[in-house]
Amino acid sequence: MLDAGHGYNTPGKRSPDGMREYEFNRAVANFARQLLANYKNVTVYFSHSDQRDVSLKARTDKANSLNVDIFVSIHANAFGGGSWSNVGGIETFVYPTRPPVAYQLAQKIQRHLVISTGLENRGVKTADFHVLRETKMDAVLVECGFMTNRNEIKLLRSETYRRTIAEGIVKALAEQFKLQRKANAAPAPASPPAKKDGLYKVQAGAFDNEQNAKELAERLRKAGFDVYIDKE
């Protein structure tokens, strides 16, 4: 079950300049579902709704009634009282008892997202969140960047970044549960760019040819990122 945290009308879940957190969360969930469709024996459920805000209890009740294997809650973070700050980065949460499977998955998600985004590694943490406590199955909650950080809100608004986050989550799920790709599945996405010295690196060697690398770099530039191509 994929859980796009909160909803369109959840009070307070906004960036200082007005982006609703749910806009990011739902987009990542949608991209992740598309990617998971390429794997065998995978059924994806959503806990959220685009028509109404869904309570935390309703979300975990649905997961428990469907007896899903794993619950992944997707969020964007915030710091302080809602004004801009320099706090940023990626962090992933599990319940304080650190259930082994959940903790292993959280570590994989954290690793994939930090590598692919280049954002600060805030680590795997524990928290007594409702969706981690009241789910009968293993559950993780991932915070994918800060809405209160002027640089990271630009990423959170970007389709490229949203796809990158979805790809990282799905790679972690596939690795944790040894998912097998379907014979007719779409090609696995190339590793997303890593950030270095304020720039996003496109690794040319990860592509079939340099032209494909140039095309990705151009799409990222149009999305507002500073990009360079590493030909090594």
N, C-alpha and C positions, 0 to 999 in steps of 0.2 A: 504494500500500500504506500502510495506517495501522498504526502500531506503538504499542500501549499499553505503555509501558516497564515492564520488570521483570515481577513476577507476585505472586500472593497470598502466596507463601512466600519471596520474596526477602529474605534477612537484611538488617536495618538500614533497610529502606525504610518507615519508620513516622514519624508525627508524634510529638512528645513525649507526647501523650495517646492514642496508639494507632491513629490512622487509617492504614491501609495505602495507600501511594502508588498501587498498582495499582487500587484502588477508584475513584480519580479518573480515572486514565489511561484505563481501559476504558470508563467512562461517557462521556467526551468522544469517544472513538473510535466508540462506538455512535451517539451523536447526530450526529457528522459523517457517518457512513455513511448515516443516514436523510436528511440534507440533500443529500448528493451524489446520492441516488437521483432527485432532481428534475432532474438535468441529463442531456443527451443524450450518448451514447457514453462513458459513464463506468462502469467496473467497479472495485469496491472490494474489495481483499483485506486480511485481517488477518494480521499476523505473529505475534500472540500467541495464547494459549489460556487459557480459564477453567478448564481441567482440570489444567494443569501449568505450571510455570515453563518458558519456552522460552529456550534459550541464545541469546546474541548471534549466534553463528555460524549457528545454525539459522534465525534471523530473516533475516539478510542472504543466506544461501544460498537461502531461499525466494523472496525478492525477485528475486534474480539469475536463478533458474531460471524464474520467471514473466515475466521481462523487463518488469517494470512501468516506467511512465514517471517516477514520482516516489515517494519514500519520505518519509513524515512521521512522526517519532517524537515522541510526546506524553508529557510528564513534569510532575511537581511537584518543586520545588526544595527544598533544605535547606541550612542553614548551620551550621558548627561541629560540635561533637561530639554533637548530637542534643538539646540543650536549647533553650529558647525564646530568641529574639533579635529585634532590631528590623529586621534585614535583610529586604528585600522587593522585589517587583517582577517584571517580565516580561523574559525574555531569550531570544533565538533564536540557534541555532548552525548554522554550515556548516563544511565541511572547510577547513583552512588555505589551500588554493589558491584559495579563493573561486570555485568554479565559477559562471559568470555566471547561469544559470537558477536554481540553488539560492540564490544570493545575492539575486537579485531577489525570489524567493518569500519568503525569510526577511525581507526588508525589508517586504514587504506584510503578512505575518503579524504582525510586530512592530507595525507601524502600527495595524492593525485591533484587535489585542488591547489595546494601550495606550489607544487612544481609547475602546474599549467598556468597559474595566474601570476606567480611571482610576488604575491602579497605576503605580508608578515605571517609567520607561523605562530598562532596563539595557542596551538596545542589541542590535545584531546582532554576534555574536562568532564567533571561529573556535576549533575544538577538534579534536583528533585522536581523536574518539570512534569506536568500532568501527563503529557503524551509519552513520557518515558516511564512514569510510575504506574499508570493505569492500563497499559497495553500488556496483554498476556504473552505476547511474542517479543523477540528481541527488537529493540527500537533505538534509533539514533536521531539526533537533531543537529543539523548543520547550519552554521551562520556564515553566509557567503560574502561578507564584506559589510562595511558600515555606511548606512544612509546618511550619517552625520559627518562623513569625511568628504570634502569637496572633490577629491580625486576619485574616490571609490564610487561615489554616486554616479559619476559619468560612466563607469564600468557597469554598474547595476542597471543602467538604462539601455545599455548596448545589447543588441541581439547576439553579436559575436561572443560577448562575455557570458550571456545567459546560456548559449549553446556550450561554451567551454565548461561551465559549471555542471551542466547536465551530463556532458561526456565524462567528466571526472567521477561523478557519482555512479554512473552506469559502469565504468571501468572497474570501480571498486566492488560493485555488486557482482559483476561477472567474475572477478578474481576471487572474491570471498566464497561464492557459491558454485564456482567452477561451471559457469553457464557455457553452453555450447551454441555457437552461431548456426543459424539455419543455412542450408546449402544455397538458397537464393537470396540470402541477406544482402543488404546494401553494404558496400565496402566500409570497413571500420574507419572512422574519421582519423585523420592524421593528428599526431600529438599537437595540442594547441601551443601557442607561443609562450615562452617564459620571459619574464621581465628582468632586465639587467640595466643598471645605471639609468633608470627612467625610461628605457626603451623596451619594446616588446620584440623578442627575437623569433624569427621564423627560421627553423633549421632546414636548410635546403635538402640535406641528405635524407630527410624523412619523406620526401616526395619522389614520385616517379621521374620527374624532370624539373629543371630549374624554373620552367615557365609556370608550373603549378604553384611553386613556392611564391613566385612573383604575384600571381593572381590572389593568393591568400593575403599577402602583404598589402596589396592594393585595397582589398576589401576592408582590412583593418584600418588603413589610413583614412578611408572614407567614413569609417565609424568613429574617427576622431583620435586614433592612437598613433603614437610615434613608433615606427617599426624599422628594423633593419634585418637584412637577410644574412645569416651566417652560412657560408658556403663550405665550411669544414665538415 
